[in-house]
């Protein structure tokens, strides 16, 4: 990896997003939900901005392709863990989020080891799952600031959406794994259970 990739504006923004995490956690633990929510929103804005800068400045790098999802997972997984510890999110949601991420990480490592596959761009279901998680965390924190009924309803809706998209995106990932392995000729077609071919 060249140092120049690390110094690009998009990757610097991604690293900044990772640096937000301890400050958000500190404010959550101390009960400063206004500040925690503000920092979380800024982190989310940096996520959209780094992608825009990468395309606009033509600074899309291999490092950025790996660093961006790592930063997203670090932020969201930490939020779910801390909010569960603080009893703001039921543990079942956090366990589900972590289980999916660990399974995908292990599967990706195995695919790289046995088939040399490196293209693990998120599917539309994976992106929907990330959006649901971001919205769920946002409204969980907002509920600590504003106890309005509509906030509680929206929070509950996105937590349920997180469960739904976690399951759907996981099943879709299994299908993609089978398709990619068949495409690379690593296993015979008739050895992979048919689960549909929708992308």
C-alpha positions in Angstrom: 0.0 0.0 0.0 1.3 3.4 -1.0 1.3 6.2 1.6 -0.3 8.5 -1.0 -3.5 6.4 -0.7 -3.7 7.1 3.0 -3.3 10.8 2.5 -6.1 11.3 0.0 -9.0 13.5 1.2 -11.6 10.7 1.1 -9.5 8.3 3.2 -8.6 11.0 5.6 -12.3 11.6 6.1 -12.8 7.9 6.7 -10.1 7.9 9.3 -11.7 10.9 10.9 -15.0 9.0 11.1 -13.2 6.2 13.0 -11.8 8.8 15.4 -15.4 10.0 16.3 -16.2 6.6 17.9 -14.4 7.0 21.3 -15.9 10.5 21.7 -19.4 9.3 20.9 -19.0 6.4 23.4 -17.7 8.7 26.1 -20.7 11.0 25.7 -23.1 8.0 25.8 -21.6 6.6 28.9 -21.8 10.0 30.6 -25.4 10.5 29.5 -24.7 13.4 27.2 -27.0 12.2 24.5 -27.2 15.6 22.7 -23.5 15.6 22.1 -23.4 11.8 21.2 -26.2 12.3 18.7 -24.5 15.4 17.2 -21.2 13.5 16.8 -23.0 10.5 15.3 -24.7 12.7 12.7 -21.3 14.3 11.8 -19.8 10.8 11.4 -22.7 9.8 9.1 -22.2 13.0 7.0 -18.5 12.2 6.7 -19.5 8.8 5.3 -21.5 10.3 2.5 -18.9 13.0 1.9 -15.9 10.7 1.5 -17.6 8.8 -1.2 -18.6 12.0 -3.0 -15.0 13.3 -2.8 -13.6 10.0 -4.0 -15.7 10.2 -7.2 -15.4 14.0 -7.7 -11.7 14.1 -7.2 -11.1 10.7 -8.8 -9.4 9.5 -5.7 -10.9 6.1 -5.4 -8.3 3.8 -4.0 -8.0 0.1 -3.0 -7.4 1.2 0.5 -10.6 3.2 0.5 -12.6 0.2 -0.6 -11.5 -1.7 2.5 -11.3 1.2 4.9 -14.8 2.6 4.3 -16.7 -0.5 5.3 -14.4 -1.1 8.2 -15.1 2.4 9.5 -18.9 1.8 9.1 -18.8 -1.5 10.9 -16.6 -0.1 13.7 -19.1 2.8 14.2 -22.3 0.9 14.1 -21.2 -2.2 15.9 -19.8 -0.1 18.7 -23.0 1.9 18.9 -25.1 -1.2 19.2 -22.8 -2.7 21.8 -22.7 0.4 24.0 -26.4 1.1 23.7 -27.2 -2.5 24.7 -24.9 -2.2 27.7 -26.7 1.0 28.7 -30.1 -0.9 28.2 -31.2 1.4 25.5 -31.3 -1.4 22.8 -32.4 -5.0 23.6 -29.5 -7.4 23.4 -31.2 -9.5 20.7 -30.6 -6.7 18.1 -26.9 -6.4 19.1 -26.3 -10.1 19.0 -27.9 -10.4 15.6 -25.8 -7.5 14.2 -22.6 -8.9 15.5 -23.4 -12.5 14.4 -24.0 -11.4 10.8 -20.9 -9.3 10.6 -18.7 -12.1 12.1 -20.2 -14.7 9.8 -19.6 -12.5 6.7 -16.1 -11.7 7.8 -15.3 -15.4 8.3 -16.9 -16.3 4.9 -15.0 -13.6 3.1 -11.7 -14.8 4.6 -12.5 -18.4 3.5 -13.4 -17.2 0.0 -10.2 -15.3 -0.3 -8.2 -18.2 0.9 -9.7 -20.9 -1.3 -10.8 -19.0 -4.3 -8.9 -15.7 -4.2 -12.1 -13.7 -4.3 -11.8 -10.1 -3.3 -14.9 -8.4 -4.6 -17.2 -8.1 -1.7 -19.2 -5.0 -2.6 -22.4 -4.7 -0.6 -25.6 -5.7 -2.2 -28.7 -3.6 -2.2 -29.9 -5.6 0.8 -26.7 -5.0 2.6 -27.0 -1.2 2.0 -30.6 -1.3 3.2 -29.4 -3.1 6.3 -26.8 -0.4 7.0 -29.3 2.3 6.5 -31.7 0.6 8.9 -29.0 0.3 11.5 -28.0 3.9 11.2 -31.6 5.1 11.5 -32.2 2.8 14.5 -29.2 4.1 16.4 -30.2 7.7 15.5 -33.7 7.3 16.9 -32.6 5.3 19.9 -30.4 8.3 20.9 -33.1 10.8 19.9 -35.6 9.1 22.2 -33.3 9.9 25.1 -33.7 13.5 24.2 -37.3 13.7 23.0 -39.8 11.2 24.5 -42.4 11.9 21.8 -44.5 8.9 20.8 -43.6 9.3 17.1 -39.9 9.0 18.0 -40.6 5.8 19.9 -42.6 4.4 17.0 -39.9 5.3 14.5 -37.2 3.8 16.7 -39.1 0.6 17.1 -39.8 0.4 13.3 -36.1 0.7 12.4 -35.1 -1.8 15.0 -37.5 -4.3 13.5 -36.2 -3.3 10.0 -32.7 -4.1 11.2 -33.8 -7.6 12.1 -35.5 -8.1 8.7 -32.7 -6.7 6.6 -30.1 -8.6 8.6 -31.8 -11.9 7.8 -32.6 -11.0 4.2 -29.1 -9.7 3.4 -27.5 -12.7 5.1 -29.5 -15.1 2.9 -28.7 -13.1 -0.2 -25.0 -13.2 0.7 -25.2 -17.0 0.9 -26.7 -17.0 -2.7 -23.9 -14.7 -3.9 -21.2 -16.8 -2.4 -22.6 -19.9 -4.3 -22.8 -17.9 -7.6 -19.3 -16.5 -7.2 -17.8 -19.9 -6.4 -19.5 -21.4 -9.4 -18.3 -18.6 -11.6 -14.7 -19.2 -10.6 -15.1 -22.9 -11.2 -14.1 -23.9 -7.7 -17.1 -26.2 -7.1 -19.4 -28.1 -9.5 -22.7 -26.4 -10.1 -24.7 -29.4 -8.9 -23.1 -29.3 -5.5 -24.5 -25.9 -4.6 -28.1 -25.7 -3.4 -30.3 -23.6 -5.6 -31.4 -20.5 -3.9 -32.4 -18.2 -6.7 -30.3 -15.9 -8.9 -31.6 -12.4 -8.1 -28.8 -9.9 -7.6 
